[in-house]
């Protein structure tokens, strides 16, 4: 028996964009239409022929994947990372046989189950109990498996009091918890997971992460797609980085993530001009914000590194005679864990046509995780421009301190170095 669980060779997937005449989507359809309307469609037929032989690229198509090749061994846990639109979900949909590739081939050795869109297949008129059986069957579980795991599934979801209530009366969170619980108790040889750790509240997310750890430790082959790079680093010894549909790098997760973060520097600049979270009473003066590490723009920092934001302001009203910038850092639940403003430090900025204000924290002592940033601009007396949750940034563990492991998520958001001392009191005389 081969030790390869997943083998992908030169995999490509093309999609059409915009609205197109269906009969023109194929060479045969275009040929038939050209016979009926030769003058109008001859040029389109020639164009489609050039698209098919590769001499010209069709502007109405995009390549979600382009010549992707890799192998995953049995029992290996592999992370898949990349920005939105990089092709991660398309890859998993092809591996799950939800969609077909345009070219290339895939070999799967073993029973495959996927956690792609949690809750697919739930019927609102059925009870939670009935939906466990329905959803479990859709996901490939036999009835005897569901019977054996039913109590465990319900206990994990935390909705046992409502298990015989129609799902249409569930909150969205309850529905997602039950759906994930069903999917998480599958026993496939190959498990494909797409961003499922984003479901539910913080307590349930910790349970999800623990369940994924159990799956990984159980010797099953797992491909795990996530934007949570801390979870990828914790769960996956090896990772694949997709960029614009192609593999940018694959190898040890630490090396891949470090290079991915180094490539993401241009993503640290955020325009605030039409930001959806600007308060309605605000005068739009703040035009952009950028996270910076030294002179480089980024959205990722390590514990203990220097952290800097640069806010560009363009005053548009005459009554603003001075500017005072404030910011707040929020944890994953939106709670403020730190805030500061220029008034507190007796600082002011004079408004000009374009003014840049910087705030610097010499050592960022935050635990690993994702944090939000809100911005407040005042004239010294009251706020004139406020953008809630203007952007977010990631903090990763820097083990330069030589500790055995990073702080746990349940220990809180801040991080401090501790010196431990002991005294042998047995030698102290009374």
Beta strands, then each sheet from edge to edge (+ up, - down):
strand 1: 4-16
strand 2: 61-73
strand 3: 77-81
strand 4: 103-108
strand 5: 112-115
strand 6: 190-194
strand 7: 221-225
strand 8: 238-243
strand 9: 246-252
strand 10: 269-271
strand 11: 286-293
strand 12: 296-297
strand 13: 300-302
strand 14: 307-313
strand 15: 324-330
strand 16: 336-341
strand 17: 355-361
strand 18: 369-378
strand 19: 383-396
sheet 1: 2+ 1- 4+
sheet 2: 5+ 6+ 7+ 3+ 8+ 9-
sheet 3: 10+ 11- 12+
sheet 4: 10+ 11- 14+ 17-
sheet 5: 13+ 19+ 18- 15+ 16-
end
